Amino acid sequence: MRPIRAFKSNPRNFLLRLWAYFRRGHSAYLSFILSFANFVVLQYRLLIQYVPFLKYLFMNIIIFAIVFVAVYVPIAIIIGYLDYKKMVVPVELEISARASPWFKDLAQALILIAEGKNREAVEILKKWTSK
């Protein structure tokens, strides 16, 4: 009953939420899984077709997929970890935090709270709360 009430109370907001959930499920999960499977199949076809000795190592795509995943996934995890910890992600987060009015107001409010100016901090943060 809750979805029906949500739709009746604000149909535009409800439909936009469904659209956001669809995009997240599609891009983060379904198309990721399909593109990964497609990637494995393409690599199998290209490698087996152009490197004849691999035909004897990988007689079918199942063996190739198991070996491919066993090698590819750990390498991707290591690269992703390094990216999050030491490469691009920290820089991107800093840039987006500096550009975000919400982060600017939050930082200003924290400074005011540290200085004991709680009322000024509350005034800054009021615009970010729903009424």
C-alpha positions as CSV (number, residue, x, y, z in Angstrom):
1,M,0.0,0.0,0.0
2,R,2.9,2.4,0.6
3,P,3.8,2.7,-3.1
4,I,0.2,3.5,-4.0
5,R,0.1,6.2,-1.3
6,A,3.5,7.6,-2.4
7,F,2.2,7.8,-6.0
8,K,-1.0,9.5,-5.0
9,S,0.7,12.0,-2.8
10,N,3.4,13.0,-5.3
11,P,3.2,11.2,-8.7
12,R,6.1,13.1,-10.2
13,N,8.5,12.4,-7.3
14,F,7.4,8.7,-7.3
15,L,8.1,8.3,-11.0
16,L,11.4,10.1,-10.7
17,R,12.4,7.7,-7.9
18,L,11.4,4.7,-10.0
19,W,13.5,6.1,-12.9
20,A,16.5,6.6,-10.5
21,Y,16.1,3.0,-9.2
22,F,15.8,1.7,-12.8
23,R,19.0,3.5,-13.9
24,R,20.9,2.3,-10.9
25,G,19.8,-1.4,-11.3
26,H,20.4,-1.3,-15.0
27,S,23.8,0.4,-15.1
28,A,25.4,-0.9,-11.9
29,Y,24.2,-4.5,-12.1
30,L,22.4,-5.7,-15.2
31,S,24.4,-4.1,-18.0
32,F,27.6,-4.7,-16.0
33,I,26.9,-8.4,-15.8
34,L,26.0,-8.6,-19.5
35,S,29.0,-6.5,-20.6
36,F,31.3,-8.7,-18.5
37,A,29.9,-11.9,-20.1
38,N,30.2,-10.3,-23.5
39,F,33.8,-9.3,-22.7
40,V,34.7,-12.9,-21.7
41,V,33.1,-14.3,-24.9
42,L,34.9,-11.8,-27.1
43,Q,38.3,-12.5,-25.5
44,Y,37.7,-16.2,-25.9
45,R,36.9,-15.9,-29.6
46,L,39.8,-13.5,-30.3
47,L,42.4,-15.4,-28.3
48,I,41.5,-18.9,-29.5
49,Q,41.1,-17.8,-33.1
50,Y,44.5,-16.0,-33.3
51,V,46.6,-18.0,-30.9
52,P,46.5,-21.6,-32.0
53,F,48.3,-23.2,-29.0
54,L,45.6,-21.8,-26.7
55,K,43.1,-24.2,-28.4
56,Y,44.7,-27.0,-26.5
57,L,44.7,-25.2,-23.2
58,F,41.1,-23.9,-23.4
59,M,39.1,-26.6,-25.2
60,N,35.8,-24.9,-24.3
61,I,34.6,-21.6,-23.1
62,I,33.8,-22.8,-19.5
63,I,37.5,-23.5,-18.8
64,F,38.5,-20.2,-20.3
65,A,35.9,-18.3,-18.3
66,I,37.0,-19.9,-15.1
67,V,40.7,-19.1,-15.7
68,F,39.8,-15.6,-17.0
69,V,37.7,-14.7,-14.0
70,A,40.3,-16.2,-11.6
71,V,43.0,-13.9,-13.1
72,Y,40.9,-10.8,-14.2
73,V,38.9,-10.3,-11.0
74,P,41.8,-10.1,-8.6
75,I,43.7,-7.7,-11.0
76,A,40.6,-5.5,-11.3
77,I,40.2,-5.5,-7.5
78,I,43.8,-4.4,-7.0
79,I,43.5,-1.7,-9.6
80,G,40.2,-0.5,-8.1
81,Y,41.7,-0.4,-4.6
82,L,44.7,1.6,-5.8
83,D,42.4,4.0,-7.7
84,Y,40.3,4.5,-4.5
85,K,43.2,4.9,-2.2
86,K,46.0,6.5,-4.1
87,M,45.1,7.6,-7.6
88,V,42.1,9.5,-9.1
89,V,39.3,9.0,-6.6
90,P,40.8,11.1,-3.8
91,V,41.4,13.9,-6.2
92,E,37.9,13.7,-7.7
93,L,36.3,13.7,-4.2
94,E,38.3,16.8,-3.2
95,I,37.3,18.6,-6.4
96,S,33.6,17.8,-6.0
97,A,33.7,18.7,-2.3
98,R,35.2,22.1,-3.0
99,A,32.6,22.7,-5.7
100,S,29.6,21.5,-3.6
101,P,27.6,24.2,-1.8
102,W,26.4,21.5,0.7
103,F,30.0,20.6,1.7
104,K,31.0,24.3,1.9
105,D,28.1,25.0,4.2
106,L,28.8,21.9,6.3
107,A,32.5,22.8,6.7
108,Q,31.5,26.4,7.6
109,A,29.0,25.1,10.2
110,L,31.6,22.8,11.7
111,I,34.1,25.6,12.1
112,L,31.4,27.7,13.8
113,I,30.5,24.9,16.1
114,A,34.2,24.5,17.0
115,E,34.2,28.2,17.8
116,G,31.1,27.9,20.0
117,K,28.9,29.7,17.6
118,N,26.1,27.1,17.4
119,R,23.3,29.4,16.4
120,E,25.1,30.7,13.4
121,A,25.9,27.0,12.4
122,V,22.2,26.1,12.8
123,E,21.2,29.0,10.5
124,I,23.6,27.9,7.8
125,L,22.4,24.3,8.0
126,K,18.7,25.1,8.1
127,K,18.4,25.5,4.3
128,W,19.5,21.8,3.9
129,T,16.8,20.3,6.1
130,S,13.4,19.5,4.8
131,K,10.5,21.3,6.4
